[in-house]
Amino acid sequence: MRKVLVIAYYWPPAGGPGVQRWLKFLTYLPAHGITPILYLPENPHYPITDPTLLKEVPTDLKIYRLPIAEPYGLARLFSKKKTARISSGIIQKERKQSVLEKFFLWVRGNFFIPDARRSWIKPSIAHLKDIIAMEQVDTLISTGPPHSLHLIALGLKEQLGLRWIADFRDPWTTIGYHGKLRLTQAAQQKHEALEKKVLQGASHIVVTSYTTQKEFQKKTDVPITVITNGHDVEPTNEKVRLDDAFTLSHIGSLLSGRNPRTLWQVLSELNREVEGFQEDFELQLAGVVSEEVMEDLEDYGLRPQTKVMGYVDHGHALRLQQQSQLLLLVEIDSEETQGIIPGKLFEYLASKRPIIAIGPKKWDAERIILDSGAGTIHRYEDHNALKNLFLAYYSAYKKGQLTLRPSDPQRFSRQRLTKELAEII
């Protein structure tokens, strides 16, 4: 069997779709004649955790670890709340940022390039050379962000001549929050230079979206393959009992930029105009919700109908999706987010519940949802279309006819996607 060394940062008990992506790849790769070996930090800082995922780690997976110096640990001494928010990707609008938060962002963007895990690069390269020789590894895989992990793999390739696959779960210099890091011109140029070095140094690049593939193809001649995130939900004929209420559920973070005010306005109008709607409707939010979203829900009178659950474990999230009447998918309305395909989309597809998606023009998720017949796509300003859609869905709900039959949700199963990765290896 071939041996591959996978360099990762996020791993159970960390939560989120990035964790599940590689947890499942490493679970299913041995079936394709590939033995994965995993390299992780010994003492990582995870902004969200899901201990239930620990039960899914293969018992025979060999894991090597090395301590990492975590700057977020020091920053938390000054402000635990603000540090947790920044490290989880929640960056408030500038007018709402405190002086301390602006300072943290400036330090993060200009002193920790490419990211706060840069101190792990040199020790990891030195540590892994002996492991690679001992394990007779012939292929490296790095998955980022954090993009420091790609620089570990780049250093090992340059020194040992190994084949290297770089997996980008998100883009680098064009991701939405990159422009909020208060970068100096010199820092921006350094990010771009490192990105170019990685893109041109890898043997093969894997990305999770078609937009990122097109963007990277302008910067390198290295082969680039799209392997989206997926789901691990087995098909079943068992009938799921849907919520009694007319539920609209969002699973995942609702950041300030992911705040569909037009939708809140539509739901507020339906409360006033449609008999029974206010009593039947419930908005379920599982995950981190920004203060701005909560303030708007209060302003539109929706707070009494909103159930805020915070982060829920993966099993709970799956049940929520399968039992909800409707599922909400929201992405920031900007050119930079066109290539973001939220990991939860694929579990949404497997749940076979209607998806209401609100996001930017030319959004990659739009192609998947429409091709799958899984729901509808809307822009942030689509007031009338959203209102008519909810009227139609509410009418179907009252008749017990709110159903959906998407085409082949197993197209995005983790096992099928792992086969694509194995072919690249």
C-alpha positions in Angstrom: 0.0 0.0 0.0 1.2 3.6 -0.7 1.8 5.8 2.3 0.8 9.5 2.4 1.6 12.0 5.1 -1.3 14.4 5.7 -0.4 17.7 7.5 -3.4 19.2 9.2 -4.3 21.5 12.0 -8.1 21.0 12.6 -8.9 17.5 13.9 -11.4 16.1 16.4 -12.3 17.4 19.0 -12.4 20.5 16.7 -15.8 21.0 15.1 -16.8 22.1 11.7 -16.9 20.9 8.0 -13.1 21.3 7.5 -12.5 18.7 10.2 -15.1 16.3 8.8 -13.5 16.6 5.3 -10.2 15.1 6.3 -11.7 12.8 9.0 -13.7 11.1 6.2 -10.9 11.1 3.6 -8.5 9.4 6.1 -11.3 6.9 7.0 -11.9 5.8 3.4 -8.5 6.1 1.8 -7.3 2.6 3.0 -10.1 1.0 0.9 -8.2 2.4 -2.2 -4.8 0.9 -1.3 -3.5 4.1 0.5 -2.2 4.2 4.0 -2.6 7.7 5.5 -0.4 9.0 8.3 -1.5 12.2 10.1 0.6 15.0 11.5 -1.0 17.4 14.0 -0.2 20.1 16.6 0.0 18.7 20.1 -1.7 21.7 21.7 -3.9 23.4 19.2 -6.4 26.3 19.9 -9.8 25.4 18.5 -12.5 28.1 18.7 -15.3 25.5 18.4 -15.2 21.8 19.5 -17.3 18.7 18.9 -16.0 15.9 21.1 -18.5 13.4 19.5 -16.3 13.4 16.4 -13.6 11.7 18.4 -15.6 8.4 18.1 -15.3 8.6 14.3 -11.4 8.6 14.3 -10.1 5.3 12.8 -8.5 3.3 15.6 -5.7 2.2 13.3 -4.7 5.7 12.1 -1.1 6.5 12.9 -0.8 10.1 14.3 2.3 12.1 15.0 2.2 15.3 17.0 4.5 18.2 17.8 3.8 21.1 20.2 2.9 24.5 18.6 3.4 28.0 20.0 -0.1 29.5 19.9 -0.2 33.3 20.0 -4.0 33.2 20.5 -3.3 31.8 24.0 -1.4 34.9 24.9 -4.0 37.2 23.4 -6.8 35.6 25.3 -5.1 36.9 28.5 -6.2 40.4 27.4 -9.6 39.6 25.9 -10.9 36.0 25.8 -14.1 37.0 23.9 -12.5 39.1 21.2 -9.8 36.5 20.6 -12.2 33.7 20.3 -14.3 35.7 17.8 -11.3 36.6 15.6 -9.9 33.1 15.6 -13.3 31.7 14.6 -13.4 34.0 11.6 -15.9 36.5 13.0 -14.6 40.0 12.2 -17.1 42.8 13.0 -17.6 45.8 10.9 -14.9 48.4 11.6 -17.3 50.9 13.2 -18.2 48.2 15.8 -14.6 47.2 16.5 -13.0 48.3 19.8 -9.5 49.7 19.8 -8.2 46.4 21.2 -9.9 44.4 18.5 -8.4 46.7 15.8 -5.0 46.2 17.4 -5.3 42.4 17.4 -6.3 42.4 13.7 -3.4 44.6 12.8 -0.9 42.4 14.7 -2.5 39.2 13.2 -2.3 40.6 9.7 1.1 42.1 9.7 3.2 40.1 12.1 1.8 36.6 11.6 2.2 35.9 7.9 0.6 33.9 6.5 -1.2 33.2 9.8 -0.9 32.8 13.5 0.6 29.2 13.1 3.7 30.3 11.3 6.0 29.4 14.3 5.2 25.7 13.6 6.8 25.7 10.1 10.5 25.3 10.8 10.2 22.8 13.8 7.7 20.7 11.7 10.0 20.5 8.7 12.9 19.3 10.9 10.7 16.9 12.9 9.0 15.3 9.8 12.1 14.5 7.8 12.9 11.6 10.1 9.3 10.4 10.2 9.0 10.5 6.4 12.2 8.3 6.1 11.1 5.9 8.8 7.6 5.5 7.4 8.8 5.4 3.8 6.3 8.1 2.8 6.2 9.0 -0.9 3.4 11.6 -1.0 2.7 14.7 1.1 -0.7 16.3 1.5 -1.2 19.7 3.3 -4.7 21.1 4.0 -5.2 24.7 4.8 -6.1 27.2 6.1 -4.0 27.7 8.1 -1.8 28.2 5.1 1.3 27.8 7.2 0.8 24.1 6.7 1.3 24.4 3.0 4.7 26.1 3.8 5.6 23.0 5.9 4.9 20.8 2.9 6.7 23.1 0.5 9.9 23.0 2.6 9.7 19.2 2.8 9.3 18.9 -1.0 12.2 21.2 -1.6 14.5 19.2 0.7 13.3 15.7 0.0 11.8 15.8 -3.6 8.5 14.3 -2.6 5.3 14.6 -4.5 3.0 17.1 -2.8 -0.8 17.7 -3.0 -2.0 21.0 -1.6 -5.6 21.0 -0.5 -7.2 24.5 -0.2 -10.5 24.3 1.7 -10.6 28.1 1.3 -8.7 30.5 -1.0 -5.8 32.5 0.4 -5.5 36.2 -0.6 -9.0 36.5 -1.9 -11.0 35.1 1.0 -13.5 37.6 2.4 -11.8 38.3 5.8 -8.3 38.8 4.2 -9.1 42.4 3.4 -10.2 43.1 7.0 -6.8 42.3 8.5 -5.6 45.9 8.2 -2.6 44.8 6.1 0.2 47.1 5.1 1.3 47.1 1.5 4.4 45.1 2.4 2.3 42.5 4.3 -0.1 42.1 1.3 2.9 41.7 -1.1 4.3 39.0 1.2 1.0 37.1 1.3 0.8 37.2 -2.5 4.4 36.0 -2.8 3.9 33.1 -0.5 0.7 32.1 -2.2 2.4 32.1 -5.6 5.3 30.0 -4.2 2.9 27.4 -2.9 0.7 27.3 -6.0 3.7 26.9 -8.3 5.5 24.5 -6.0 2.8 21.9 -5.4 2.6 18.8 -7.6 -1.2 18.9 -7.7 -3.7 21.3 -6.1 -7.1 20.4 -4.8 -9.8 23.1 -4.2 -13.4 22.9 -2.9 -15.0 25.3 -5.5 -15.0 26.1 -9.2 -14.3 29.8 -8.7 -11.2 29.0 -6.7 -10.1 26.7 -9.4 -10.4 29.4 -12.1 -8.7 31.9 -9.8 -5.7 29.7 -9.2 -5.4 28.7 -12.8 -4.4 32.3 -13.6 -1.5 31.9 -11.1 -0.1 28.5 -11.9 0.3 25.7 -14.5 0.0 23.0 -11.8 -3.0 20.7 -12.3 -6.0 21.8 -10.2 -8.9 19.5 -9.3 -12.2 20.4 -7.6 -13.2 18.0 -4.9 -16.0 19.7 -3.0 -16.9 19.0 0.6 -19.5 16.3 1.0 -21.7 14.3 3.4 -21.6 10.9 5.1 -25.3 10.4 5.4 -26.3 6.9 4.4 -29.5 6.6 2.2 -32.4 5.2 4.1 -36.1 4.5 3.5 -36.9 5.3 7.1 -39.5 8.1 7.3 -38.3 11.1 9.3 -40.9 12.9 11.5 -40.8 16.6 10.5 -41.2 19.4 13.0 -44.7 20.3 13.9 -43.9 24.0 13.6 -43.2 25.7 10.2 -39.5 25.7 10.9 -36.7 27.4 9.0 -33.3 26.2 10.2 -29.8 27.6 9.6 -26.9 25.4 10.6 -23.5 27.2 11.0 -22.2 30.7 11.7 -24.4 33.7 10.9 -21.8 36.4 10.8 -22.5 40.1 10.4 -22.0 39.8 6.7 -24.4 36.9 6.5 -27.3 38.9 7.6 -30.3 38.7 5.1 -32.3 41.7 6.3 -34.7 41.4 3.4 -35.6 37.9 4.6 -36.2 39.2 8.1 -38.4 41.9 6.6 -40.4 39.4 4.6 -41.0 37.1 7.7 -42.0 40.2 9.7 -44.6 41.1 7.1 -45.9 37.5 6.9 -46.4 37.6 10.7 -48.7 40.6 10.3 -50.4 39.7 7.1 -51.0 36.0 7.0 -53.4 34.4 9.5 -51.7 31.7 11.6 -48.2 32.3 10.3 -46.9 34.0 13.5 -48.2 31.0 15.6 -46.7 28.4 13.2 -43.4 29.9 12.2 -40.1 29.2 14.1 -36.6 30.2 13.1 -33.9 27.8 14.4 -30.3 29.0 14.5 -27.6 26.4 15.3 -24.1 27.9 15.5 -22.5 31.2 16.3 -24.8 34.2 15.6 -23.4 37.8 15.5 -24.7 40.6 17.7 -25.8 42.4 14.5 -28.1 39.6 13.4 -29.6 39.3 16.8 -30.3 43.0 16.9 -32.0 42.9 13.5 -34.2 39.9 14.6 -35.2 42.0 17.6 -36.0 45.0 15.4 -38.2 43.0 13.1 -40.1 41.4 15.9 -38.8 37.9 15.2 -36.9 37.3 18.4 -39.9 35.5 20.2 -40.0 33.1 17.3 -36.3 32.5 17.1 -34.6 29.6 18.8 -30.8 30.2 19.2 -29.0 27.0 20.0 -25.4 27.9 19.8 -23.0 25.3 18.4 -24.5 21.8 18.3 -22.7 18.5 17.8 -22.7 16.9 14.4 -25.3 14.3 15.2 -27.7 17.0 16.5 -27.1 19.1 13.4 -28.0 16.2 11.1 -31.3 15.6 13.0 -32.1 19.3 12.8 -31.6 19.3 9.0 -33.7 16.2 8.5 -36.6 17.3 10.7 -36.8 21.0 9.6 -39.5 22.1 7.2 -37.1 24.4 5.4 -33.3 24.9 5.4 -31.6 28.3 5.1 -28.2 28.8 3.4 -26.7 32.3 3.5 -23.4 33.6 2.1 -21.9 37.1 2.2 -23.0 39.2 -0.8 -19.6 40.0 -2.4 -17.4 39.0 -5.3 -14.9 37.4 -2.9 -17.5 34.9 -1.7 -18.7 33.6 -5.1 -16.4 30.5 -4.7 -17.4 29.6 -1.2 -19.5 26.4 -1.1 -20.5 26.0 2.6 -19.8 22.5 3.8 -23.3 22.2 5.3 -24.8 22.4 1.8 -24.0 18.8 1.1 -25.7 17.5 4.3 -28.6 19.8 3.4 -28.8 17.9 0.1 -28.8 14.6 1.9 -31.6 15.7 4.2 -34.0 16.1 1.2 -35.6 19.2 2.7 -36.1 22.4 0.5 -33.2 24.8 0.6 -33.7 28.6 0.5 -30.3 30.0 -0.5 -29.4 33.7 -0.3 -26.0 34.8 -1.7 -24.0 36.6 -4.3 -24.3 36.5 -8.1 -22.4 33.7 -9.8 -22.3 31.8 -6.6 -20.8 28.3 -7.0 -23.4 26.9 -4.6 -26.1 28.0 -7.0 -24.9 25.6 -9.7 -25.1 22.6 -7.2 -28.5 23.5 -5.8 -30.2 24.0 -9.1 -28.6 21.0 -10.7 -29.7 18.9 -7.8 -33.3 20.3 -7.8 -32.8 20.9 -4.1 -34.2 24.4 -3.7 -34.1 28.0 -4.8 -31.5 30.8 -5.1 -32.1 34.4 -4.2 -30.1 37.6 -3.9 -30.2 39.8 -0.8 -32.6 42.2 -2.4 -35.2 39.6 -3.7 -38.1 40.8 -1.5 -41.0 39.8 -3.7 -39.6 36.5 -4.8 -38.8 35.5 -1.2 -42.3 36.5 0.0 -44.0 34.6 -2.8 -41.9 31.6 -2.1 -42.7 31.6 1.6 -46.4 32.0 0.9 -46.2 28.9 -1.4 -44.2 26.9 1.1 -46.5 27.8 4.0 -49.6 26.8 2.0 -47.9 23.4 1.2 -47.0 23.0 4.9 -50.6 23.6 6.0 -51.7 20.9 3.6 -49.0 18.5 4.7 -47.5 18.6 1.2 -44.1 20.3 1.8 -41.8 17.7 0.2 -38.8 17.6 -2.0 -37.2 14.9 -4.2 -33.7 16.1 -5.1 -31.7 14.2 -7.8 -29.0 11.8 -6.5 -27.9 13.3 -3.2 -25.3 10.5 -3.0 -23.4 12.3 -5.8 -21.6 14.2 -3.0 -21.0 11.2 -0.6 -17.7 11.2 1.2 -16.9 7.7 -0.1 -17.4 8.9 -3.7 -15.3 12.0 -3.1 -12.5 10.0 -1.5 -12.3 7.8 -4.6 -11.6 11.0 -6.6 -8.8 12.0 -4.2 -7.3 8.4 -4.3 -7.1 8.7 -8.1 -5.1 11.9 -7.8 -2.7 10.3 -5.2 
